[in-house]
């Protein structure tokens, strides 16, 4: 019987987060650049850049909370547990 997908370690999952952030910001800045060129404005890159940064921060917080939750589910031993 096939097993479900294996859970990746959190450091592997979070290592790609930086690349994902740069790619998302680049995409939003490209949309802002297109907006400025198409409509003749000068604020499109600023607005779309801010939208991209808000999305990046949302994703960063969401992934950090997930990593913190996953780390809390692991079994840790403390000094008092080892003495018993």
Secondary structure by P-SEA (a helix, b strand, c coil): cccccccccccccccaaaaaaaaaaaaaaaaaaaaaaacccccaaaaaaaaaaaaaaaaaaaaaaaaaaaaaabbbbccccccc
